[in-house]
């Protein structure tokens, strides 16, 4: 794996771990009530999508079970339509999809 790709995957892991810390003890209603939580989660998901977008084609092709395109699309939606974020979709992403993604990312050999 290219060194830059290994670094980006590490960034994705760090952001996904941050999501899990941010969610500890939280419920869906907290997302609506807590602006800081909302900003933190949006930013972490943006980082994951940005890193995914910058990965080399070879790395993404070698790991087809990871939804690279969906992560990039989510990042683009958050960045470009920041004024119209669906909190239910954001919550489903961080609560249901990020844990599985984190597990997949942790299983990748980052040897260079």
Helices and strands as residue ranges (DSSP letters): H 3-23, H 28-33, H 35-54, H 57-62, H 68-80, G 82-84, H 87-92, I 93-97, H 98-106
